[in-house]
Amino acid sequence: MLPLPSLTAQAGRLVELGVHTIAGLTATELCAAAAAAGPRDGALLVVHPERAPASRLAELVEREGKRGFVVLDMTDVDAFTPTEQAPLPDAPVYLVDGVERGDELLNWSPDEALPAITARGRTPLALGEGVHWLLQQPEALQRNRCFMTIGSRLRRPTAGWTPGRPRSG
């Protein structure tokens, strides 16, 4: 993989795509957040998903002339929340250090990969972080070499019920 662009270049890319507008930030605010972080080789600039939901960002991804999208039956994509192993910072813009695809975990299930990732002192990517990576480096997504965003999961409410009354008849 190629190294990520500088944080200021990443901020410029997000502004070019209109992510700052989606997030309710000015271009100046987004660029200032990147500049305040200083030079951080290998860091990814991320706008918090509460400000820039994955459903809005996916359509901004472009790879080989094709635009990203969220499939129609994935209406709850923005309901994915961080897991205990990948809490998100409480900031509108934050950094993720050392993003990697995890090619050594090819064909592993999320349940198999998570302990291996955390055992190395690493944190799994959240969905929005993965989309931000593709906004900066669409070539990270390759046929048969995708990456998992197991740092966020869909948490569905559980249903409970009591047995119905017996019917008389």
Summary of the structure (lengths in Angstrom):
residues: 169
radius of gyration: 18.7
end to end distance: 70.5
largest distance: 77.1
contacts: 428
relative contact order: 0.18
helix: 35%
strand: 13%
